[in-house]
Amino acid sequence: MGKVRVEVSYLPGVEDPEAITIAKNLHILGFDGIKSVKISKVYEFDVPDMKRSGEVTEVARKLLCNEVIQGYNVKEE
């Protein structure tokens, strides 16, 4: 059995409202050394047959990611 990780994040140039809010709140709290925040979601899959790990890429493309505004990275562990 193997593990496959999928990381989904916004594409460059696409605003992430949650990250913008966190960055503003960090500034309000006095954390001025942090200039930007980027948020990603990580999904972990247990794949009994690593030959089928390509299915996870299809899941990422069809279900987990909006390819208009997000990108994804699939990594076998």
PyMOL CGO cylinders between C-alpha atoms (Angstrom):
from pymol import cmd
from pymol.cgo import CYLINDER

trace = [
    CYLINDER, 0.00, 0.00, 0.00, 1.21, 3.46, -0.77, 0.3, 1, 1, 1, 1, 1, 1,
    CYLINDER, 1.21, 3.46, -0.77, 0.27, 7.00, 0.03, 0.3, 1, 1, 1, 1, 1, 1,
    CYLINDER, 0.27, 7.00, 0.03, -0.46, 9.66, -2.53, 0.3, 1, 1, 1, 1, 1, 1,
    CYLINDER, -0.46, 9.66, -2.53, -0.64, 13.34, -1.57, 0.3, 1, 1, 1, 1, 1, 1,
    CYLINDER, -0.64, 13.34, -1.57, -2.45, 16.00, -3.55, 0.3, 1, 1, 1, 1, 1, 1,
    CYLINDER, -2.45, 16.00, -3.55, -1.77, 19.67, -2.83, 0.3, 1, 1, 1, 1, 1, 1,
    CYLINDER, -1.77, 19.67, -2.83, -4.28, 22.15, -4.24, 0.3, 1, 1, 1, 1, 1, 1,
    CYLINDER, -4.28, 22.15, -4.24, -3.56, 25.88, -4.26, 0.3, 1, 1, 1, 1, 1, 1,
    CYLINDER, -3.56, 25.88, -4.26, -4.55, 29.02, -6.13, 0.3, 1, 1, 1, 1, 1, 1,
    CYLINDER, -4.55, 29.02, -6.13, -2.72, 29.82, -9.34, 0.3, 1, 1, 1, 1, 1, 1,
    CYLINDER, -2.72, 29.82, -9.34, -0.34, 32.81, -9.38, 0.3, 1, 1, 1, 1, 1, 1,
    CYLINDER, -0.34, 32.81, -9.38, -2.28, 36.03, -9.81, 0.3, 1, 1, 1, 1, 1, 1,
    CYLINDER, -2.28, 36.03, -9.81, -5.52, 34.64, -8.35, 0.3, 1, 1, 1, 1, 1, 1,
    CYLINDER, -5.52, 34.64, -8.35, -6.51, 36.29, -5.07, 0.3, 1, 1, 1, 1, 1, 1,
    CYLINDER, -6.51, 36.29, -5.07, -7.06, 34.03, -2.09, 0.3, 1, 1, 1, 1, 1, 1,
    CYLINDER, -7.06, 34.03, -2.09, -9.56, 35.83, 0.17, 0.3, 1, 1, 1, 1, 1, 1,
    CYLINDER, -9.56, 35.83, 0.17, -8.75, 33.65, 3.20, 0.3, 1, 1, 1, 1, 1, 1,
    CYLINDER, -8.75, 33.65, 3.20, -5.02, 34.31, 2.88, 0.3, 1, 1, 1, 1, 1, 1,
    CYLINDER, -5.02, 34.31, 2.88, -5.64, 38.05, 2.44, 0.3, 1, 1, 1, 1, 1, 1,
    CYLINDER, -5.64, 38.05, 2.44, -7.71, 38.11, 5.64, 0.3, 1, 1, 1, 1, 1, 1,
    CYLINDER, -7.71, 38.11, 5.64, -5.03, 36.23, 7.57, 0.3, 1, 1, 1, 1, 1, 1,
    CYLINDER, -5.03, 36.23, 7.57, -2.32, 38.59, 6.28, 0.3, 1, 1, 1, 1, 1, 1,
    CYLINDER, -2.32, 38.59, 6.28, -4.36, 41.63, 7.37, 0.3, 1, 1, 1, 1, 1, 1,
    CYLINDER, -4.36, 41.63, 7.37, -4.95, 40.15, 10.82, 0.3, 1, 1, 1, 1, 1, 1,
    CYLINDER, -4.95, 40.15, 10.82, -1.26, 39.31, 11.22, 0.3, 1, 1, 1, 1, 1, 1,
    CYLINDER, -1.26, 39.31, 11.22, -0.45, 42.96, 10.54, 0.3, 1, 1, 1, 1, 1, 1,
    CYLINDER, -0.45, 42.96, 10.54, -3.08, 44.09, 13.08, 0.3, 1, 1, 1, 1, 1, 1,
    CYLINDER, -3.08, 44.09, 13.08, -1.53, 41.74, 15.66, 0.3, 1, 1, 1, 1, 1, 1,
    CYLINDER, -1.53, 41.74, 15.66, 1.90, 43.24, 15.06, 0.3, 1, 1, 1, 1, 1, 1,
    CYLINDER, 1.90, 43.24, 15.06, 3.48, 40.52, 12.94, 0.3, 1, 1, 1, 1, 1, 1,
    CYLINDER, 3.48, 40.52, 12.94, 4.94, 42.97, 10.45, 0.3, 1, 1, 1, 1, 1, 1,
    CYLINDER, 4.94, 42.97, 10.45, 7.76, 40.65, 9.39, 0.3, 1, 1, 1, 1, 1, 1,
    CYLINDER, 7.76, 40.65, 9.39, 5.33, 38.41, 7.51, 0.3, 1, 1, 1, 1, 1, 1,
    CYLINDER, 5.33, 38.41, 7.51, 4.74, 39.93, 4.08, 0.3, 1, 1, 1, 1, 1, 1,
    CYLINDER, 4.74, 39.93, 4.08, 2.37, 37.41, 2.48, 0.3, 1, 1, 1, 1, 1, 1,
    CYLINDER, 2.37, 37.41, 2.48, 0.37, 34.28, 3.18, 0.3, 1, 1, 1, 1, 1, 1,
    CYLINDER, 0.37, 34.28, 3.18, -0.43, 31.43, 0.82, 0.3, 1, 1, 1, 1, 1, 1,
    CYLINDER, -0.43, 31.43, 0.82, -2.93, 28.69, 1.65, 0.3, 1, 1, 1, 1, 1, 1,
    CYLINDER, -2.93, 28.69, 1.65, -3.01, 25.19, 0.19, 0.3, 1, 1, 1, 1, 1, 1,
    CYLINDER, -3.01, 25.19, 0.19, -5.17, 22.18, 0.90, 0.3, 1, 1, 1, 1, 1, 1,
    CYLINDER, -5.17, 22.18, 0.90, -3.52, 18.78, 1.21, 0.3, 1, 1, 1, 1, 1, 1,
    CYLINDER, -3.52, 18.78, 1.21, -5.38, 15.53, 0.58, 0.3, 1, 1, 1, 1, 1, 1,
    CYLINDER, -5.38, 15.53, 0.58, -3.81, 12.16, 1.45, 0.3, 1, 1, 1, 1, 1, 1,
    CYLINDER, -3.81, 12.16, 1.45, -4.95, 8.95, -0.18, 0.3, 1, 1, 1, 1, 1, 1,
    CYLINDER, -4.95, 8.95, -0.18, -4.09, 5.37, 0.73, 0.3, 1, 1, 1, 1, 1, 1,
    CYLINDER, -4.09, 5.37, 0.73, -3.74, 3.46, -2.53, 0.3, 1, 1, 1, 1, 1, 1,
    CYLINDER, -3.74, 3.46, -2.53, -3.55, -0.33, -2.11, 0.3, 1, 1, 1, 1, 1, 1,
    CYLINDER, -3.55, -0.33, -2.11, -2.13, -0.84, -5.61, 0.3, 1, 1, 1, 1, 1, 1,
    CYLINDER, -2.13, -0.84, -5.61, 0.35, 1.87, -6.55, 0.3, 1, 1, 1, 1, 1, 1,
    CYLINDER, 0.35, 1.87, -6.55, -0.18, 0.95, -10.21, 0.3, 1, 1, 1, 1, 1, 1,
    CYLINDER, -0.18, 0.95, -10.21, -3.55, 2.64, -9.78, 0.3, 1, 1, 1, 1, 1, 1,
    CYLINDER, -3.55, 2.64, -9.78, -2.11, 5.84, -8.28, 0.3, 1, 1, 1, 1, 1, 1,
    CYLINDER, -2.11, 5.84, -8.28, -2.86, 7.60, -11.57, 0.3, 1, 1, 1, 1, 1, 1,
    CYLINDER, -2.86, 7.60, -11.57, -6.51, 7.52, -10.54, 0.3, 1, 1, 1, 1, 1, 1,
    CYLINDER, -6.51, 7.52, -10.54, -5.68, 10.05, -7.82, 0.3, 1, 1, 1, 1, 1, 1,
    CYLINDER, -5.68, 10.05, -7.82, -4.56, 12.51, -10.51, 0.3, 1, 1, 1, 1, 1, 1,
    CYLINDER, -4.56, 12.51, -10.51, -7.92, 12.07, -12.20, 0.3, 1, 1, 1, 1, 1, 1,
    CYLINDER, -7.92, 12.07, -12.20, -9.70, 12.64, -8.86, 0.3, 1, 1, 1, 1, 1, 1,
    CYLINDER, -9.70, 12.64, -8.86, -7.66, 15.83, -8.34, 0.3, 1, 1, 1, 1, 1, 1,
    CYLINDER, -7.66, 15.83, -8.34, -8.52, 17.11, -11.79, 0.3, 1, 1, 1, 1, 1, 1,
    CYLINDER, -8.52, 17.11, -11.79, -12.22, 16.20, -11.75, 0.3, 1, 1, 1, 1, 1, 1,
    CYLINDER, -12.22, 16.20, -11.75, -13.17, 16.74, -8.10, 0.3, 1, 1, 1, 1, 1, 1,
    CYLINDER, -13.17, 16.74, -8.10, -10.61, 18.52, -5.91, 0.3, 1, 1, 1, 1, 1, 1,
    CYLINDER, -10.61, 18.52, -5.91, -9.42, 21.34, -8.13, 0.3, 1, 1, 1, 1, 1, 1,
    CYLINDER, -9.42, 21.34, -8.13, -11.04, 24.12, -10.14, 0.3, 1, 1, 1, 1, 1, 1,
    CYLINDER, -11.04, 24.12, -10.14, -8.43, 24.32, -12.89, 0.3, 1, 1, 1, 1, 1, 1,
    CYLINDER, -8.43, 24.32, -12.89, -9.55, 27.82, -13.89, 0.3, 1, 1, 1, 1, 1, 1,
    CYLINDER, -9.55, 27.82, -13.89, -8.22, 29.28, -10.61, 0.3, 1, 1, 1, 1, 1, 1,
    CYLINDER, -8.22, 29.28, -10.61, -6.30, 26.44, -8.94, 0.3, 1, 1, 1, 1, 1, 1,
    CYLINDER, -6.30, 26.44, -8.94, -3.42, 24.12, -9.62, 0.3, 1, 1, 1, 1, 1, 1,
    CYLINDER, -3.42, 24.12, -9.62, -2.55, 20.80, -8.06, 0.3, 1, 1, 1, 1, 1, 1,
    CYLINDER, -2.55, 20.80, -8.06, 0.50, 18.69, -7.40, 0.3, 1, 1, 1, 1, 1, 1,
    CYLINDER, 0.50, 18.69, -7.40, 0.35, 14.91, -6.98, 0.3, 1, 1, 1, 1, 1, 1,
    CYLINDER, 0.35, 14.91, -6.98, 3.15, 13.17, -5.10, 0.3, 1, 1, 1, 1, 1, 1,
    CYLINDER, 3.15, 13.17, -5.10, 3.59, 9.48, -4.37, 0.3, 1, 1, 1, 1, 1, 1,
    CYLINDER, 3.59, 9.48, -4.37, 5.15, 8.72, -0.99, 0.3, 1, 1, 1, 1, 1, 1,
]
cmd.load_cgo(trace, "trace")
